[in-house]
């Protein structure tokens, strides 16, 4: 498992199956980068089996795990050059922060006392832990605990680290500081990371590549821009891109563009996903920030331009630098638009009539699941 330049990758999962009869997973983590796997299913413990398999606590059903080019699929725990930070790997409560960091060095052996002391001091400074070096875990806050856990992993210089839902329970400020720390470590020591998270913002801020996971299956892997602009499934579009989902019937296809009629009668356009055919029922996914909104001075009529959806404003909520506008179409379907805060207050009164539209390239039409049945 090598890069295009012939150097071994820090971490490669090749057709890895972790559950009996489960889906396989293939992911590559490049040097000095973060690959984020975003779980969109309801099970918040879905990453634990993967993390335990990577660490060696649970054997893989099939497939292979490569760390720095070496097959470690059957290697014992602690001998994989792969660090795991998870809710199930707490600090030792009876040891100080410094002693916790020293512990894996002593367990590995091979270094003199002076070398272990130097390396521990180095990692304490790098992680911003000098002030709590003699503190016990019970006295640490959540952010300090994370820093100490990560220091304990990095002191043995693993080829890559796996972070399983690392920011759970932390406040926003602490999470942002730790994300900044991880970015700093990527530049300073070439940290290579596999992030397992259910938080879209964390995945976007840290992941150069993002994988969307549902029930253990990898739905799509790509850059954030690719996932947002060209999702390959409705699940990716609605969960990752927070897209609106409308139902329509395909009137005709031309190249990669589909013309569809909505239940309310309007005709709209969207990019056609693989497998879409004429006369299919389709789910049209359009992100809230791709919608254009107009509040006409006079009531729109049935002769509104093609692609314009006549609707009424349900609510308007100011969210920092944007406004979240919720509209209701004639058939009762609701759609959400994110717009800059440029509208006048009188335009944002509930019940106000509006026109909503989008460019064909900003929406994707997927075959409905019923098609396969």
C-alpha positions as CSV (number, residue, x, y, z in Angstrom):
1,X,0.0,0.0,0.0
2,X,2.0,3.0,-1.3
3,X,1.4,6.5,-2.6
4,X,2.1,7.6,-6.2
5,X,5.6,8.5,-5.0
6,X,6.3,5.0,-3.7
7,X,6.2,5.9,0.0
8,X,4.1,3.7,2.3
9,X,0.9,5.2,3.5
10,X,0.5,5.7,7.2
11,X,-2.8,3.8,7.3
12,X,-4.7,1.7,4.7
13,X,-7.9,-0.3,5.2
14,X,-8.3,-2.8,2.4
15,X,-11.7,-4.5,2.0
16,X,-11.9,-4.6,5.8
17,X,-14.9,-6.4,7.2
18,X,-15.5,-6.0,11.0
19,X,-18.9,-7.6,11.5
20,X,-20.1,-11.0,10.3
21,X,-21.8,-10.6,6.9
22,X,-21.1,-6.8,7.2
23,X,-19.9,-4.5,4.4
24,X,-16.3,-4.0,3.5
25,X,-14.4,-0.8,4.1
26,X,-11.5,0.5,2.1
27,X,-9.8,3.8,3.1
28,X,-6.4,5.3,2.7
29,X,-4.9,8.0,5.1
30,X,-2.1,10.0,3.5
31,X,0.8,11.3,5.4
32,X,0.1,14.5,7.4
33,X,-3.6,14.5,6.5
34,X,-6.9,13.7,8.2
35,X,-9.5,11.5,6.7
36,X,-12.9,11.9,8.5
37,X,-15.5,9.2,8.5
38,X,-18.9,10.8,9.3
39,X,-21.5,8.5,10.7
40,X,-25.1,9.5,9.7
41,X,-27.0,6.6,11.2
42,X,-28.9,6.7,14.4
43,X,-26.5,4.4,16.2
44,X,-24.0,6.5,18.1
45,X,-21.9,3.5,19.0
46,X,-21.4,2.3,15.4
47,X,-17.7,3.3,15.3
48,X,-16.7,1.3,18.3
49,X,-16.4,-2.0,16.5
50,X,-14.2,-0.4,13.8
51,X,-12.0,1.3,16.4
52,X,-11.6,-1.9,18.4
53,X,-10.7,-3.9,15.2
54,X,-8.1,-1.3,14.2
55,X,-6.5,-1.4,17.6
56,X,-6.4,-5.2,17.7
57,X,-8.9,-5.8,20.5
58,X,-11.3,-7.5,18.1
59,X,-10.2,-9.7,15.1
60,X,-11.2,-8.6,11.6
61,X,-13.7,-10.9,9.8
62,X,-11.7,-10.4,6.5
63,X,-9.6,-7.8,4.7
64,X,-6.4,-6.2,5.7
65,X,-5.0,-3.3,7.8
66,X,-1.7,-1.8,6.7
67,X,0.3,0.7,8.8
68,X,3.2,2.3,7.1
69,X,3.1,-0.4,4.5
70,X,3.2,-3.3,7.0
71,X,0.3,-5.7,7.3
72,X,-0.8,-5.5,10.9
73,X,-4.2,-7.2,10.6
74,X,-3.2,-9.9,13.1
75,X,-0.6,-8.0,15.1
76,X,-1.2,-7.9,18.8
77,X,-2.5,-4.8,20.6
78,X,0.3,-2.2,21.1
79,X,2.4,-3.6,18.3
80,X,0.7,-1.9,15.4
81,X,2.3,1.6,15.4
82,X,-1.3,2.8,15.4
83,X,-2.7,5.0,18.2
84,X,-6.3,4.9,19.3
85,X,-8.0,7.6,21.3
86,X,-11.5,6.6,22.3
87,X,-14.0,6.9,25.1
88,X,-12.9,3.4,26.1
89,X,-9.3,4.2,26.7
90,X,-9.2,6.6,29.7
91,X,-6.1,7.8,31.5
92,X,-4.9,5.8,34.5
93,X,-6.6,7.5,37.4
94,X,-3.8,6.7,40.0
95,X,-1.1,8.2,37.8
96,X,-0.2,11.9,37.1
97,X,-0.3,13.3,33.6
98,X,3.5,12.9,33.3
99,X,3.3,9.3,34.6
100,X,0.5,8.5,32.2
101,X,2.6,9.7,29.3
102,X,5.7,7.8,30.5
103,X,3.7,4.5,30.9
104,X,3.8,3.4,27.2
105,X,7.4,4.3,26.9
106,X,8.3,2.1,29.9
107,X,6.1,-0.7,28.5
108,X,7.9,-0.5,25.1
109,X,11.4,-0.4,26.6
110,X,14.4,0.4,24.5
111,X,14.9,3.9,25.7
112,X,17.1,5.1,28.6
113,X,15.6,7.0,31.5
114,X,17.1,10.2,30.2
115,X,15.6,9.7,26.7
116,X,12.2,8.9,28.1
117,X,12.3,12.0,30.3
118,X,13.3,14.2,27.4
119,X,10.7,12.8,25.1
120,X,8.0,13.2,27.8
121,X,9.0,16.9,28.4
122,X,8.9,17.5,24.7
123,X,5.4,16.1,24.3
124,X,4.1,18.0,27.4
125,X,5.3,21.2,25.8
126,X,3.9,20.4,22.4
127,X,0.5,19.6,23.8
128,X,0.3,22.6,26.2
129,X,0.3,20.4,29.3
130,X,3.3,21.8,31.3
131,X,0.9,23.5,33.8
132,X,-0.8,20.2,34.7
133,X,2.1,17.8,34.4
134,X,1.8,16.7,38.0
135,X,-2.0,16.7,38.1
136,X,-4.1,13.6,38.4
137,X,-6.8,12.8,35.8
138,X,-9.7,13.5,38.1
139,X,-8.6,17.2,38.3
140,X,-8.5,17.7,34.6
141,X,-11.2,19.3,32.5
142,X,-12.4,17.6,29.2
143,X,-10.0,19.5,27.0
144,X,-7.0,18.8,29.2
145,X,-8.0,15.1,29.4
146,X,-8.0,15.0,25.6
147,X,-4.6,16.6,25.3
148,X,-3.2,14.2,27.9
149,X,-4.7,11.1,26.1
150,X,-3.3,12.3,22.8
151,X,0.1,13.0,24.3
152,X,0.2,9.4,25.7
153,X,-0.4,8.2,22.1
154,X,2.1,10.5,20.4
155,X,4.9,9.9,22.8
156,X,5.6,6.5,21.2
157,X,5.5,8.1,17.7
158,X,2.8,6.1,16.0
159,X,2.5,6.1,12.2
160,X,-1.2,7.2,12.5
161,X,-3.8,7.8,15.1
162,X,-7.5,7.0,15.2
163,X,-9.8,9.4,17.0
164,X,-13.1,7.9,17.9
165,X,-15.7,10.6,18.6
166,X,-13.0,12.6,20.4
167,X,-15.0,15.8,21.2
168,X,-18.1,14.3,22.7
169,X,-19.4,16.3,25.6
170,X,-17.1,19.3,25.1
171,X,-18.2,22.9,24.7
172,X,-17.7,24.7,21.4
173,X,-14.7,26.7,22.5
174,X,-12.8,23.7,23.7
175,X,-13.6,21.8,20.5
176,X,-12.4,24.6,18.3
177,X,-9.1,24.9,20.3
178,X,-8.5,21.1,19.9
179,X,-9.2,21.2,16.2
180,X,-6.6,24.0,15.9
181,X,-4.2,21.8,17.9
182,X,-4.7,18.9,15.5
183,X,-4.1,21.1,12.5
184,X,-0.9,22.4,14.2
185,X,0.2,18.8,14.8
186,X,-0.3,18.0,11.1
187,X,2.1,20.7,10.2
188,X,4.6,20.2,13.0
189,X,5.0,16.5,13.1
190,X,3.1,15.2,10.1
191,X,0.3,13.8,12.1
192,X,-1.8,11.4,10.1
193,X,-5.4,10.9,11.4
194,X,-8.5,8.8,10.9
195,X,-11.3,10.7,12.5
196,X,-14.5,8.9,13.4
197,X,-17.3,11.3,14.2
198,X,-21.0,12.0,14.0
199,X,-20.5,15.7,13.8
200,X,-20.6,17.3,10.4
201,X,-18.8,20.4,11.4
202,X,-15.9,18.5,12.9
203,X,-15.6,16.4,9.8
204,X,-15.6,19.5,7.5
205,X,-13.0,21.4,9.6
206,X,-10.6,18.5,9.9
207,X,-11.0,16.2,7.0
208,X,-9.2,16.7,3.7
209,X,-11.2,13.6,2.6
210,X,-14.6,12.7,4.0
211,X,-16.3,9.4,4.0
212,X,-20.1,9.1,4.7
213,X,-20.9,6.0,6.8
214,X,-24.3,4.5,7.4
215,X,-24.8,1.2,9.2
216,X,-21.2,0.3,8.7
217,X,-21.3,0.9,4.9
218,X,-19.2,3.6,3.2
219,X,-21.6,5.5,1.0
220,X,-19.2,7.9,-0.6
221,X,-15.6,9.1,-0.1
222,X,-14.3,12.3,-1.5
223,X,-13.4,15.9,-0.9
224,X,-16.0,18.1,1.0
225,X,-16.6,20.0,-2.3
226,X,-17.4,16.7,-4.1
227,X,-19.7,15.5,-1.4
228,X,-21.6,18.8,-1.3
229,X,-21.8,19.4,-5.1
230,X,-22.0,15.8,-6.5
231,X,-23.4,13.4,-3.9
232,X,-24.0,9.9,-5.2
233,X,-27.0,9.1,-3.1
234,X,-30.0,10.8,-1.4
235,X,-28.6,9.8,2.0
236,X,-25.4,11.7,1.4
237,X,-27.1,14.7,0.0
238,X,-29.6,15.1,2.8
239,X,-27.4,14.1,5.7
240,X,-24.1,15.7,4.7
241,X,-25.3,18.5,2.5
242,X,-28.4,19.1,4.7
243,X,-30.3,19.1,1.4
244,X,-34.0,19.5,0.9
245,X,-35.7,16.5,-0.6
246,X,-38.5,17.0,-3.1
247,X,-40.4,14.3,-5.1
248,X,-40.8,14.7,-8.8
249,X,-41.5,12.6,-12.0
250,X,-38.9,12.6,-14.8
251,X,-40.4,14.1,-17.9
252,X,-37.3,13.7,-20.1
253,X,-33.5,13.4,-19.9
254,X,-31.0,15.3,-22.0
255,X,-27.3,14.5,-21.4
256,X,-26.9,14.6,-17.6
257,X,-29.8,17.0,-17.0
258,X,-33.4,15.9,-16.1
259,X,-36.6,17.8,-16.3
260,X,-39.1,16.9,-13.6
261,X,-42.7,17.8,-12.6
262,X,-43.4,18.3,-8.9
263,X,-46.7,17.1,-7.3
264,X,-47.7,20.8,-7.1
265,X,-47.4,21.0,-10.9
266,X,-44.2,23.1,-11.4
267,X,-41.5,21.9,-13.7
268,X,-37.9,22.0,-12.5
269,X,-34.5,20.9,-13.6
270,X,-31.7,18.9,-11.9
271,X,-28.6,16.9,-12.6
272,X,-29.5,13.2,-13.2
273,X,-27.9,10.7,-10.9
274,X,-26.8,7.3,-12.2
275,X,-29.7,5.0,-13.0
276,X,-32.3,7.7,-13.5
277,X,-34.6,7.1,-16.5
278,X,-37.6,8.9,-18.1
279,X,-40.9,8.5,-16.3
280,X,-39.1,7.5,-13.0
281,X,-40.2,8.9,-9.7
282,X,-37.2,10.8,-8.3
283,X,-36.0,12.5,-5.2
284,X,-34.7,15.9,-6.0
285,X,-32.0,17.1,-3.5
286,X,-31.1,20.7,-3.3
287,X,-28.9,22.3,-0.6
288,X,-30.5,25.2,1.4
289,X,-27.7,27.6,0.4
290,X,-28.2,26.9,-3.3
291,X,-31.8,28.3,-3.4
292,X,-32.6,31.7,-4.8
293,X,-35.4,33.5,-3.0
294,X,-37.4,36.5,-4.3
295,X,-40.3,38.3,-2.6
296,X,-42.3,39.9,-5.4
297,X,-44.1,43.2,-4.9
298,X,-47.3,41.7,-6.4
299,X,-48.7,38.2,-5.8
300,X,-47.2,35.6,-8.2
301,X,-49.5,34.0,-10.7
302,X,-49.8,30.7,-12.4
303,X,-47.8,32.1,-15.2
304,X,-44.6,32.4,-13.1
305,X,-41.5,31.5,-15.0
306,X,-40.5,27.8,-15.5
307,X,-38.4,26.6,-12.5
308,X,-40.0,29.2,-10.1
309,X,-41.8,27.6,-7.2
310,X,-44.6,29.7,-5.7
311,X,-44.6,29.3,-1.9
312,X,-45.3,31.0,1.3
313,X,-42.9,31.9,4.1
314,X,-43.5,29.8,7.3
315,X,-40.7,31.2,9.5
316,X,-37.4,33.2,9.4
317,X,-34.6,32.6,11.9
318,X,-31.5,34.7,12.1
319,X,-28.5,32.3,12.6
320,X,-25.4,34.6,13.0
321,X,-24.4,35.7,9.5
322,X,-27.3,34.0,7.7
323,X,-31.1,33.7,7.8
324,X,-32.8,30.3,7.7
325,X,-36.0,30.7,5.8
326,X,-38.7,27.9,5.8
327,X,-41.2,27.9,3.0
328,X,-44.3,25.8,2.3
329,X,-45.3,24.8,-1.3
330,X,-48.8,24.5,-2.5
331,X,-48.9,20.7,-1.8
332,X,-47.7,21.2,1.8
333,X,-44.1,20.3,1.2
334,X,-41.7,22.5,3.2
335,X,-38.2,23.6,2.1
336,X,-35.4,25.4,3.8
337,X,-33.3,28.2,2.4
338,X,-30.2,29.8,3.8
339,X,-29.7,33.4,2.7
340,X,-27.6,36.4,3.7
341,X,-29.4,38.8,6.2
342,X,-30.3,41.3,3.5
343,X,-34.1,41.1,3.6
344,X,-36.2,43.8,5.3
345,X,-38.1,42.8,8.4
346,X,-41.5,43.3,6.6
347,X,-40.4,40.8,3.9
348,X,-39.9,38.1,6.5
349,X,-43.4,38.1,8.0
350,X,-44.9,34.6,8.1
351,X,-47.4,34.0,5.3
352,X,-45.5,36.3,2.8
353,X,-45.7,34.9,-0.8
354,X,-42.3,34.2,-2.4
355,X,-40.7,32.6,-5.4
356,X,-37.9,30.0,-4.9
357,X,-35.7,28.7,-7.7
358,X,-32.3,27.0,-8.3
359,X,-29.9,26.4,-11.2
360,X,-30.0,22.9,-12.7
361,X,-26.4,22.2,-11.7
362,X,-27.2,22.9,-8.1
363,X,-29.7,20.1,-7.6
364,X,-29.4,16.3,-8.1
365,X,-32.3,13.9,-8.9
366,X,-31.9,10.4,-7.6
367,X,-34.1,7.4,-8.5
368,X,-36.5,6.7,-5.7
369,X,-35.9,3.5,-3.7
370,X,-39.3,2.1,-4.8
371,X,-37.9,1.7,-8.4
372,X,-35.9,-1.4,-7.4
373,X,-39.0,-3.0,-6.0
